Amino acid sequence: MSAKVWLYVAVSILTIWSLEAVRINQIFKKNRHYQALVFYFLLAVSIVYLVTNFIWDFVTYSKII
């Protein structure tokens, strides 16, 4: 497997672990549990994507310099 896949896995674990500290259900209205779960999932996926690509690009471009 590629190193980027392992980076995605590591960042995914850290992101989900860190998002557990946020009380997302308090932001939403009552009885909107599934909407909160979808929001949590989309937020986690977007953070994982952004952080992984940032780290990958940083490492790739630092080798060029």
mmCIF file of the N, C-alpha and C atoms, coordinates in Angstrom:
data_MODEL
# 
_entry.id   MODEL 
# 
loop_
_atom_site.group_PDB 
_atom_site.id 
_atom_site.type_symbol 
_atom_site.label_atom_id 
_atom_site.label_alt_id 
_atom_site.label_comp_id 
_atom_site.label_asym_id 
_atom_site.label_entity_id 
_atom_site.label_seq_id 
_atom_site.pdbx_PDB_ins_code 
_atom_site.Cartn_x 
_atom_site.Cartn_y 
_atom_site.Cartn_z 
_atom_site.occupancy 
_atom_site.B_iso_or_equiv 
_atom_site.pdbx_formal_charge 
_atom_site.auth_seq_id 
_atom_site.auth_comp_id 
_atom_site.auth_asym_id 
_atom_site.auth_atom_id 
_atom_site.pdbx_PDB_model_num 
ATOM 1   N N  . MET A 1 1  ? 0.835   -1.192 0.000  1.00 0.00 ? 1  MET A N  1 
ATOM 2   C CA . MET A 1 1  ? 0.000   0.000  0.000  1.00 0.00 ? 1  MET A CA 1 
ATOM 3   C C  . MET A 1 1  ? 0.873   1.246  0.000  1.00 0.00 ? 1  MET A C  1 
ATOM 4   N N  . SER A 1 2  ? 0.298   2.282  -0.495 1.00 0.00 ? 2  SER A N  1 
ATOM 5   C CA . SER A 1 2  ? 0.994   3.552  -0.607 1.00 0.00 ? 2  SER A CA 1 
ATOM 6   C C  . SER A 1 2  ? 1.138   4.217  0.761  1.00 0.00 ? 2  SER A C  1 
ATOM 7   N N  . ALA A 1 3  ? 2.125   5.062  0.850  1.00 0.00 ? 3  ALA A N  1 
ATOM 8   C CA . ALA A 1 3  ? 2.336   5.799  2.092  1.00 0.00 ? 3  ALA A CA 1 
ATOM 9   C C  . ALA A 1 3  ? 1.189   6.775  2.349  1.00 0.00 ? 3  ALA A C  1 
ATOM 10  N N  . LYS A 1 4  ? 0.591   7.255  1.289  1.00 0.00 ? 4  LYS A N  1 
ATOM 11  C CA . LYS A 1 4  ? -0.521  8.197  1.448  1.00 0.00 ? 4  LYS A CA 1 
ATOM 12  C C  . LYS A 1 4  ? -1.742  7.508  2.049  1.00 0.00 ? 4  LYS A C  1 
ATOM 13  N N  . VAL A 1 5  ? -1.941  6.238  1.740  1.00 0.00 ? 5  VAL A N  1 
ATOM 14  C CA . VAL A 1 5  ? -3.057  5.487  2.330  1.00 0.00 ? 5  VAL A CA 1 
ATOM 15  C C  . VAL A 1 5  ? -2.851  5.342  3.834  1.00 0.00 ? 5  VAL A C  1 
ATOM 16  N N  . TRP A 1 6  ? -1.628  5.031  4.240  1.00 0.00 ? 6  TRP A N  1 
ATOM 17  C CA . TRP A 1 6  ? -1.331  4.931  5.672  1.00 0.00 ? 6  TRP A CA 1 
ATOM 18  C C  . TRP A 1 6  ? -1.504  6.278  6.371  1.00 0.00 ? 6  TRP A C  1 
ATOM 19  N N  . LEU A 1 7  ? -1.172  7.344  5.658  1.00 0.00 ? 7  LEU A N  1 
ATOM 20  C CA . LEU A 1 7  ? -1.371  8.681  6.219  1.00 0.00 ? 7  LEU A CA 1 
ATOM 21  C C  . LEU A 1 7  ? -2.858  8.977  6.388  1.00 0.00 ? 7  LEU A C  1 
ATOM 22  N N  . TYR A 1 8  ? -3.676  8.571  5.413  1.00 0.00 ? 8  TYR A N  1 
ATOM 23  C CA . TYR A 1 8  ? -5.130  8.732  5.536  1.00 0.00 ? 8  TYR A CA 1 
ATOM 24  C C  . TYR A 1 8  ? -5.662  7.975  6.748  1.00 0.00 ? 8  TYR A C  1 
ATOM 25  N N  . VAL A 1 9  ? -5.182  6.767  6.960  1.00 0.00 ? 9  VAL A N  1 
ATOM 26  C CA . VAL A 1 9  ? -5.640  5.957  8.099  1.00 0.00 ? 9  VAL A CA 1 
ATOM 27  C C  . VAL A 1 9  ? -5.250  6.624  9.420  1.00 0.00 ? 9  VAL A C  1 
ATOM 28  N N  . ALA A 1 10 ? -4.017  7.082  9.522  1.00 0.00 ? 10 ALA A N  1 
ATOM 29  C CA . ALA A 1 10 ? -3.555  7.714  10.758 1.00 0.00 ? 10 ALA A CA 1 
ATOM 30  C C  . ALA A 1 10 ? -4.317  9.003  11.042 1.00 0.00 ? 10 ALA A C  1 
ATOM 31  N N  . VAL A 1 11 ? -4.508  9.821  10.026 1.00 0.00 ? 11 VAL A N  1 
ATOM 32  C CA . VAL A 1 11 ? -5.225  11.084 10.216 1.00 0.00 ? 11 VAL A CA 1 
ATOM 33  C C  . VAL A 1 11 ? -6.699  10.819 10.516 1.00 0.00 ? 11 VAL A C  1 
ATOM 34  N N  . SER A 1 12 ? -7.267  9.771  9.934  1.00 0.00 ? 12 SER A N  1 
ATOM 35  C CA . SER A 1 12 ? -8.659  9.420  10.228 1.00 0.00 ? 12 SER A CA 1 
ATOM 36  C C  . SER A 1 12 ? -8.834  9.065  11.698 1.00 0.00 ? 12 SER A C  1 
ATOM 37  N N  . ILE A 1 13 ? -7.932  8.277  12.226 1.00 0.00 ? 13 ILE A N  1 
ATOM 38  C CA . ILE A 1 13 ? -8.006  7.897  13.637 1.00 0.00 ? 13 ILE A CA 1 
ATOM 39  C C  . ILE A 1 13 ? -7.883  9.119  14.529 1.00 0.00 ? 13 ILE A C  1 
ATOM 40  N N  . LEU A 1 14 ? -6.935  9.992  14.225 1.00 0.00 ? 14 LEU A N  1 
ATOM 41  C CA . LEU A 1 14 ? -6.754  11.201 15.039 1.00 0.00 ? 14 LEU A CA 1 
ATOM 42  C C  . LEU A 1 14 ? -7.947  12.147 14.932 1.00 0.00 ? 14 LEU A C  1 
ATOM 43  N N  . THR A 1 15 ? -8.524  12.249 13.747 1.00 0.00 ? 15 THR A N  1 
ATOM 44  C CA . THR A 1 15 ? -9.656  13.149 13.551 1.00 0.00 ? 15 THR A CA 1 
ATOM 45  C C  . THR A 1 15 ? -10.890 12.663 14.300 1.00 0.00 ? 15 THR A C  1 
ATOM 46  N N  . ILE A 1 16 ? -11.197 11.386 14.192 1.00 0.00 ? 16 ILE A N  1 
ATOM 47  C CA . ILE A 1 16 ? -12.363 10.848 14.893 1.00 0.00 ? 16 ILE A CA 1 
ATOM 48  C C  . ILE A 1 16 ? -12.159 10.937 16.401 1.00 0.00 ? 16 ILE A C  1 
ATOM 49  N N  . TRP A 1 17 ? -10.949 10.658 16.853 1.00 0.00 ? 17 TRP A N  1 
ATOM 50  C CA . TRP A 1 17 ? -10.646 10.771 18.288 1.00 0.00 ? 17 TRP A CA 1 
ATOM 51  C C  . TRP A 1 17 ? -10.826 12.208 18.781 1.00 0.00 ? 17 TRP A C  1 
ATOM 52  N N  . SER A 1 18 ? -10.395 13.177 17.993 1.00 0.00 ? 18 SER A N  1 
ATOM 53  C CA . SER A 1 18 ? -10.501 14.567 18.421 1.00 0.00 ? 18 SER A CA 1 
ATOM 54  C C  . SER A 1 18 ? -11.928 15.105 18.301 1.00 0.00 ? 18 SER A C  1 
ATOM 55  N N  . LEU A 1 19 ? -12.694 14.614 17.331 1.00 0.00 ? 19 LEU A N  1 
ATOM 56  C CA . LEU A 1 19 ? -14.078 15.082 17.176 1.00 0.00 ? 19 LEU A CA 1 
ATOM 57  C C  . LEU A 1 19 ? -15.002 14.528 18.258 1.00 0.00 ? 19 LEU A C  1 
ATOM 58  N N  . GLU A 1 20 ? -14.575 13.481 18.948 1.00 0.00 ? 20 GLU A N  1 
ATOM 59  C CA . GLU A 1 20 ? -15.389 12.959 20.040 1.00 0.00 ? 20 GLU A CA 1 
ATOM 60  C C  . GLU A 1 20 ? -15.513 13.951 21.193 1.00 0.00 ? 20 GLU A C  1 
ATOM 61  N N  . ALA A 1 21 ? -14.609 14.911 21.255 1.00 0.00 ? 21 ALA A N  1 
ATOM 62  C CA . ALA A 1 21 ? -14.640 15.904 22.321 1.00 0.00 ? 21 ALA A CA 1 
ATOM 63  C C  . ALA A 1 21 ? -15.667 17.005 22.065 1.00 0.00 ? 21 ALA A C  1 
ATOM 64  N N  . VAL A 1 22 ? -16.173 17.082 20.836 1.00 0.00 ? 22 VAL A N  1 
ATOM 65  C CA . VAL A 1 22 ? -17.134 18.122 20.464 1.00 0.00 ? 22 VAL A CA 1 
ATOM 66  C C  . VAL A 1 22 ? -18.545 17.569 20.625 1.00 0.00 ? 22 VAL A C  1 
ATOM 67  N N  . ARG A 1 23 ? -19.405 18.329 21.271 1.00 0.00 ? 23 ARG A N  1 
ATOM 68  C CA . ARG A 1 23 ? -20.806 17.928 21.439 1.00 0.00 ? 23 ARG A CA 1 
ATOM 69  C C  . ARG A 1 23 ? -21.621 18.471 20.264 1.00 0.00 ? 23 ARG A C  1 
ATOM 70  N N  . ILE A 1 24 ? -21.630 17.713 19.196 1.00 0.00 ? 24 ILE A N  1 
ATOM 71  C CA . ILE A 1 24 ? -22.306 18.157 17.980 1.00 0.00 ? 24 ILE A CA 1 
ATOM 72  C C  . ILE A 1 24 ? -23.822 18.120 18.157 1.00 0.00 ? 24 ILE A C  1 
ATOM 73  N N  . ASN A 1 25 ? -24.339 17.200 18.959 1.00 0.00 ? 25 ASN A N  1 
ATOM 74  C CA . ASN A 1 25 ? -25.792 17.089 19.142 1.00 0.00 ? 25 ASN A CA 1 
ATOM 75  C C  . ASN A 1 25 ? -26.393 18.339 19.762 1.00 0.00 ? 25 ASN A C  1 
ATOM 76  N N  . GLN A 1 26 ? -25.625 19.091 20.517 1.00 0.00 ? 26 GLN A N  1 
ATOM 77  C CA . GLN A 1 26 ? -26.159 20.306 21.132 1.00 0.00 ? 26 GLN A CA 1 
ATOM 78  C C  . GLN A 1 26 ? -26.343 21.425 20.120 1.00 0.00 ? 26 GLN A C  1 
ATOM 79  N N  . ILE A 1 27 ? -25.688 21.335 18.997 1.00 0.00 ? 27 ILE A N  1 
ATOM 80  C CA . ILE A 1 27 ? -25.823 22.357 17.965 1.00 0.00 ? 27 ILE A CA 1 
ATOM 81  C C  . ILE A 1 27 ? -27.147 22.188 17.219 1.00 0.00 ? 27 ILE A C  1 
ATOM 82  N N  . PHE A 1 28 ? -27.590 20.956 17.084 1.00 0.00 ? 28 PHE A N  1 
ATOM 83  C CA . PHE A 1 28 ? -28.783 20.648 16.294 1.00 0.00 ? 28 PHE A CA 1 
ATOM 84  C C  . PHE A 1 28 ? -30.043 20.703 17.154 1.00 0.00 ? 28 PHE A C  1 
ATOM 85  N N  . LYS A 1 29 ? -31.172 20.780 16.480 1.00 0.00 ? 29 LYS A N  1 
ATOM 86  C CA . LYS A 1 29 ? -32.463 20.769 17.159 1.00 0.00 ? 29 LYS A CA 1 
ATOM 87  C C  . LYS A 1 29 ? -32.726 19.379 17.731 1.00 0.00 ? 29 LYS A C  1 
ATOM 88  N N  . LYS A 1 30 ? -33.717 19.293 18.598 1.00 0.00 ? 30 LYS A N  1 
ATOM 89  C CA . LYS A 1 30 ? -34.084 18.006 19.174 1.00 0.00 ? 30 LYS A CA 1 
ATOM 90  C C  . LYS A 1 30 ? -34.598 17.074 18.081 1.00 0.00 ? 30 LYS A C  1 
ATOM 91  N N  . ASN A 1 31 ? -34.381 15.795 18.298 1.00 0.00 ? 31 ASN A N  1 
ATOM 92  C CA . ASN A 1 31 ? -34.828 14.727 17.386 1.00 0.00 ? 31 ASN A CA 1 
ATOM 93  C C  . ASN A 1 31 ? -34.211 14.836 15.990 1.00 0.00 ? 31 ASN A C  1 
ATOM 94  N N  . ARG A 1 32 ? -33.048 15.376 15.878 1.00 0.00 ? 32 ARG A N  1 
ATOM 95  C CA . ARG A 1 32 ? -32.327 15.467 14.600 1.00 0.00 ? 32 ARG A CA 1 
ATOM 96  C C  . ARG A 1 32 ? -31.029 14.654 14.691 1.00 0.00 ? 32 ARG A C  1 
ATOM 97  N N  . HIS A 1 33 ? -31.131 13.476 15.264 1.00 0.00 ? 33 HIS A N  1 
ATOM 98  C CA . HIS A 1 33 ? -29.955 12.646 15.515 1.00 0.00 ? 33 HIS A CA 1 
ATOM 99  C C  . HIS A 1 33 ? -29.261 12.234 14.220 1.00 0.00 ? 33 HIS A C  1 
ATOM 100 N N  . TYR A 1 34 ? -30.022 11.815 13.222 1.00 0.00 ? 34 TYR A N  1 
ATOM 101 C CA . TYR A 1 34 ? -29.421 11.351 11.968 1.00 0.00 ? 34 TYR A CA 1 
ATOM 102 C C  . TYR A 1 34 ? -28.765 12.485 11.195 1.00 0.00 ? 34 TYR A C  1 
ATOM 103 N N  . GLN A 1 35 ? -29.330 13.652 11.260 1.00 0.00 ? 35 GLN A N  1 
ATOM 104 C CA . GLN A 1 35 ? -28.699 14.803 10.613 1.00 0.00 ? 35 GLN A CA 1 
ATOM 105 C C  . GLN A 1 35 ? -27.384 15.155 11.301 1.00 0.00 ? 35 GLN A C  1 
ATOM 106 N N  . ALA A 1 36 ? -27.349 15.020 12.610 1.00 0.00 ? 36 ALA A N  1 
ATOM 107 C CA . ALA A 1 36 ? -26.110 15.265 13.336 1.00 0.00 ? 36 ALA A CA 1 
ATOM 108 C C  . ALA A 1 36 ? -25.051 14.230 12.965 1.00 0.00 ? 36 ALA A C  1 
ATOM 109 N N  . LEU A 1 37 ? -25.444 12.972 12.788 1.00 0.00 ? 37 LEU A N  1 
ATOM 110 C CA . LEU A 1 37 ? -24.499 11.932 12.393 1.00 0.00 ? 37 LEU A CA 1 
ATOM 111 C C  . LEU A 1 37 ? -23.943 12.181 10.991 1.00 0.00 ? 37 LEU A C  1 
ATOM 112 N N  . VAL A 1 38 ? -24.816 12.602 10.072 1.00 0.00 ? 38 VAL A N  1 
ATOM 113 C CA . VAL A 1 38 ? -24.355 12.905 8.713  1.00 0.00 ? 38 VAL A CA 1 
ATOM 114 C C  . VAL A 1 38 ? -23.390 14.085 8.732  1.00 0.00 ? 38 VAL A C  1 
ATOM 115 N N  . PHE A 1 39 ? -23.720 15.098 9.506  1.00 0.00 ? 39 PHE A N  1 
ATOM 116 C CA . PHE A 1 39 ? -22.835 16.256 9.635  1.00 0.00 ? 39 PHE A CA 1 
ATOM 117 C C  . PHE A 1 39 ? -21.492 15.850 10.235 1.00 0.00 ? 39 PHE A C  1 
ATOM 118 N N  . TYR A 1 40 ? -21.506 15.013 11.253 1.00 0.00 ? 40 TYR A N  1 
ATOM 119 C CA . TYR A 1 40 ? -20.292 14.518 11.894 1.00 0.00 ? 40 TYR A CA 1 
ATOM 120 C C  . TYR A 1 40 ? -19.440 13.759 10.886 1.00 0.00 ? 40 TYR A C  1 
ATOM 121 N N  . PHE A 1 41 ? -20.076 12.897 10.094 1.00 0.00 ? 41 PHE A N  1 
ATOM 122 C CA . PHE A 1 41 ? -19.365 12.115 9.086  1.00 0.00 ? 41 PHE A CA 1 
ATOM 123 C C  . PHE A 1 41 ? -18.742 13.023 8.018  1.00 0.00 ? 41 PHE A C  1 
ATOM 124 N N  . LEU A 1 42 ? -19.519 13.966 7.499  1.00 0.00 ? 42 LEU A N  1 
ATOM 125 C CA . LEU A 1 42 ? -18.999 14.863 6.461  1.00 0.00 ? 42 LEU A CA 1 
ATOM 126 C C  . LEU A 1 42 ? -17.885 15.763 6.995  1.00 0.00 ? 42 LEU A C  1 
ATOM 127 N N  . LEU A 1 43 ? -18.039 16.212 8.223  1.00 0.00 ? 43 LEU A N  1 
ATOM 128 C CA . LEU A 1 43 ? -16.992 17.021 8.841  1.00 0.00 ? 43 LEU A CA 1 
ATOM 129 C C  . LEU A 1 43 ? -15.709 16.215 9.015  1.00 0.00 ? 43 LEU A C  1 
ATOM 130 N N  . ALA A 1 44 ? -15.832 14.984 9.462  1.00 0.00 ? 44 ALA A N  1 
ATOM 131 C CA . ALA A 1 44 ? -14.657 14.127 9.650  1.00 0.00 ? 44 ALA A CA 1 
ATOM 132 C C  . ALA A 1 44 ? -13.968 13.847 8.312  1.00 0.00 ? 44 ALA A C  1 
ATOM 133 N N  . VAL A 1 45 ? -14.744 13.527 7.288  1.00 0.00 ? 45 VAL A N  1 
ATOM 134 C CA . VAL A 1 45 ? -14.155 13.229 5.975  1.00 0.00 ? 45 VAL A CA 1 
ATOM 135 C C  . VAL A 1 45 ? -13.451 14.451 5.409  1.00 0.00 ? 45 VAL A C  1 
ATOM 136 N N  . SER A 1 46 ? -14.054 15.620 5.553  1.00 0.00 ? 46 SER A N  1 
ATOM 137 C CA . SER A 1 46 ? -13.422 16.825 5.004  1.00 0.00 ? 46 SER A CA 1 
ATOM 138 C C  . SER A 1 46 ? -12.145 17.188 5.763  1.00 0.00 ? 46 SER A C  1 
ATOM 139 N N  . ILE A 1 47 ? -12.144 17.033 7.069  1.00 0.00 ? 47 ILE A N  1 
ATOM 140 C CA . ILE A 1 47 ? -10.937 17.323 7.846  1.00 0.00 ? 47 ILE A CA 1 
ATOM 141 C C  . ILE A 1 47 ? -9.828  16.340 7.491  1.00 0.00 ? 47 ILE A C  1 
ATOM 142 N N  . VAL A 1 48 ? -10.175 15.064 7.372  1.00 0.00 ? 48 VAL A N  1 
ATOM 143 C CA . VAL A 1 48 ? -9.179  14.053 7.011  1.00 0.00 ? 48 VAL A CA 1 
ATOM 144 C C  . VAL A 1 48 ? -8.576  14.367 5.646  1.00 0.00 ? 48 VAL A C  1 
ATOM 145 N N  . TYR A 1 49 ? -9.404  14.701 4.689  1.00 0.00 ? 49 TYR A N  1 
ATOM 146 C CA . TYR A 1 49 ? -8.925  15.022 3.342  1.00 0.00 ? 49 TYR A CA 1 
ATOM 147 C C  . TYR A 1 49 ? -7.983  16.226 3.360  1.00 0.00 ? 49 TYR A C  1 
ATOM 148 N N  . LEU A 1 50 ? -8.401  17.286 4.028  1.00 0.00 ? 50 LEU A N  1 
ATOM 149 C CA . LEU A 1 50 ? -7.589  18.512 4.043  1.00 0.00 ? 50 LEU A CA 1 
ATOM 150 C C  . LEU A 1 50 ? -6.258  18.321 4.770  1.00 0.00 ? 50 LEU A C  1 
ATOM 151 N N  . VAL A 1 51 ? -6.294  17.680 5.914  1.00 0.00 ? 51 VAL A N  1 
ATOM 152 C CA . VAL A 1 51 ? -5.063  17.503 6.695  1.00 0.00 ? 51 VAL A CA 1 
ATOM 153 C C  . VAL A 1 51 ? -4.108  16.552 5.989  1.00 0.00 ? 51 VAL A C  1 
ATOM 154 N N  . THR A 1 52 ? -4.624  15.461 5.441  1.00 0.00 ? 52 THR A N  1 
ATOM 155 C CA . THR A 1 52 ? -3.761  14.505 4.748  1.00 0.00 ? 52 THR A CA 1 
ATOM 156 C C  . THR A 1 52 ? -3.105  15.138 3.532  1.00 0.00 ? 52 THR A C  1 
ATOM 157 N N  . ASN A 1 53 ? -3.863  15.850 2.745  1.00 0.00 ? 53 ASN A N  1 
ATOM 158 C CA . ASN A 1 53 ? -3.274  16.492 1.568  1.00 0.00 ? 53 ASN A CA 1 
ATOM 159 C C  . ASN A 1 53 ? -2.288  17.582 1.950  1.00 0.00 ? 53 ASN A C  1 
ATOM 160 N N  . PHE A 1 54 ? -2.557  18.291 3.039  1.00 0.00 ? 54 PHE A N  1 
ATOM 161 C CA . PHE A 1 54 ? -1.604  19.300 3.495  1.00 0.00 ? 54 PHE A CA 1 
ATOM 162 C C  . PHE A 1 54 ? -0.286  18.654 3.893  1.00 0.00 ? 54 PHE A C  1 
ATOM 163 N N  . ILE A 1 55 ? -0.349  17.593 4.677  1.00 0.00 ? 55 ILE A N  1 
ATOM 164 C CA . ILE A 1 55 ? 0.880   16.913 5.115  1.00 0.00 ? 55 ILE A CA 1 
ATOM 165 C C  . ILE A 1 55 ? 1.611   16.317 3.920  1.00 0.00 ? 55 ILE A C  1 
ATOM 166 N N  . TRP A 1 56 ? 0.870   15.678 3.019  1.00 0.00 ? 56 TRP A N  1 
ATOM 167 C CA . TRP A 1 56 ? 1.490   15.053 1.842  1.00 0.00 ? 56 TRP A CA 1 
ATOM 168 C C  . TRP A 1 56 ? 2.162   16.101 0.956  1.00 0.00 ? 56 TRP A C  1 
ATOM 169 N N  . ASP A 1 57 ? 1.490   17.191 0.693  1.00 0.00 ? 57 ASP A N  1 
ATOM 170 C CA . ASP A 1 57 ? 2.080   18.250 -0.122 1.00 0.00 ? 57 ASP A CA 1 
ATOM 171 C C  . ASP A 1 57 ? 3.274   18.896 0.571  1.00 0.00 ? 57 ASP A C  1 
ATOM 172 N N  . PHE A 1 58 ? 3.178   19.080 1.864  1.00 0.00 ? 58 PHE A N  1 
ATOM 173 C CA . PHE A 1 58 ? 4.294   19.674 2.605  1.00 0.00 ? 58 PHE A CA 1 
ATOM 174 C C  . PHE A 1 58 ? 5.534   18.797 2.513  1.00 0.00 ? 58 PHE A C  1 
ATOM 175 N N  . VAL A 1 59 ? 5.361   17.504 2.689  1.00 0.00 ? 59 VAL A N  1 
ATOM 176 C CA . VAL A 1 59 ? 6.494   16.589 2.601  1.00 0.00 ? 59 VAL A CA 1 
ATOM 177 C C  . VAL A 1 59 ? 7.025   16.517 1.175  1.00 0.00 ? 59 VAL A C  1 
ATOM 178 N N  . THR A 1 60 ? 6.135   16.482 0.210  1.00 0.00 ? 60 THR A N  1 
ATOM 179 C CA . THR A 1 60 ? 6.556   16.395 -1.192 1.00 0.00 ? 60 THR A CA 1 
ATOM 180 C C  . THR A 1 60 ? 7.307   17.638 -1.625 1.00 0.00 ? 60 THR A C  1 
ATOM 181 N N  . TYR A 1 61 ? 6.783   18.799 -1.300 1.00 0.00 ? 61 TYR A N  1 
ATOM 182 C CA . TYR A 1 61 ? 7.445   20.042 -1.729 1.00 0.00 ? 61 TYR A CA 1 
ATOM 183 C C  . TYR A 1 61 ? 8.681   20.359 -0.913 1.00 0.00 ? 61 TYR A C  1 
ATOM 184 N N  . SER A 1 62 ? 8.773   19.868 0.303  1.00 0.00 ? 62 SER A N  1 
ATOM 185 C CA . SER A 1 62 ? 9.998   20.114 1.078  1.00 0.00 ? 62 SER A CA 1 
ATOM 186 C C  . SER A 1 62 ? 11.160  19.296 0.550  1.00 0.00 ? 62 SER A C  1 
ATOM 187 N N  . LYS A 1 63 ? 10.887  18.197 -0.138 1.00 0.00 ? 63 LYS A N  1 
ATOM 188 C CA . LYS A 1 63 ? 11.960  17.422 -0.763 1.00 0.00 ? 63 LYS A CA 1 
ATOM 189 C C  . LYS A 1 63 ? 12.520  18.146 -1.977 1.00 0.00 ? 63 LYS A C  1 
ATOM 190 N N  . ILE A 1 64 ? 11.692  18.941 -2.650 1.00 0.00 ? 64 ILE A N  1 
ATOM 191 C CA . ILE A 1 64 ? 12.127  19.673 -3.832 1.00 0.00 ? 64 ILE A CA 1 
ATOM 192 C C  . ILE A 1 64 ? 13.078  20.798 -3.436 1.00 0.00 ? 64 ILE A C  1 
ATOM 193 N N  . ILE A 1 65 ? 12.775  21.470 -2.344 1.00 0.00 ? 65 ILE A N  1 
ATOM 194 C CA . ILE A 1 65 ? 13.573  22.623 -1.908 1.00 0.00 ? 65 ILE A CA 1 
ATOM 195 C C  . ILE A 1 65 ? 14.828  22.183 -1.290 1.00 0.00 ? 65 ILE A C  1 
# 
